[in-house]
Amino acid sequence: MKDKLLSPEALATHNPLQSTAENAMRLMQAGQWEDALACLAAQEPQEKLMAWALQQTLNRMTSHEQPVQQCASEIQQWLAERDDARRFRVFQLAEKLGFDTPVGALGLSLFWMDGSMTPAEFDAVYPEPHLSRLMLLCALKLLSIEIAAEDPPLKGAQTLLAEWRAAQGGY
């Protein structure tokens, strides 16, 4: 999966003997914030990272818009108990929000994570396996940009990575 998400430069310096966090911190120190986030998206448990990213997004929202809350609630419920009808609802809600928003991107990531992209009455069509994690990475990038506000996205990614490490016990 790493080869689908990390740049060739990051792959060349990736140390399999180091933890995800150590590899990500090294990339962050080199200013490669997108690759640092890609380490997380490629190697951490996807559902755990998705739930955490969703919570980070909700914690930072200045207004609790109903469409965002509804999509976030559906994502949380799906993560607790997978249901295909809910997965399709998440996709529809995420599409309305826009896949260029953190919650919308998380919704699309969830949709691609499990199951066919077509309704049950049609032949199943499955996404490429890496697309769900790629969209999760997009959500992390969008969240980093929002956190950074007027600062460079690197600042937001540093904050996000530090918070992930702290949530994992500082590994």
Secondary structure by P-SEA (a helix, b strand, c coil): cccccccaaaaaaccccccaaaaaaaaaaacaaaaaaaaaaacccaaaaaaaaaaaaaaacccccaaaaaaaaaaaaaaacccaaaaaaaaaaaaaaccccaaaaaaaaaaacccccccccccccccccaaaaaaaaaaaaaaaaaaaccccaaaaaaaaaaaaaaaaccc
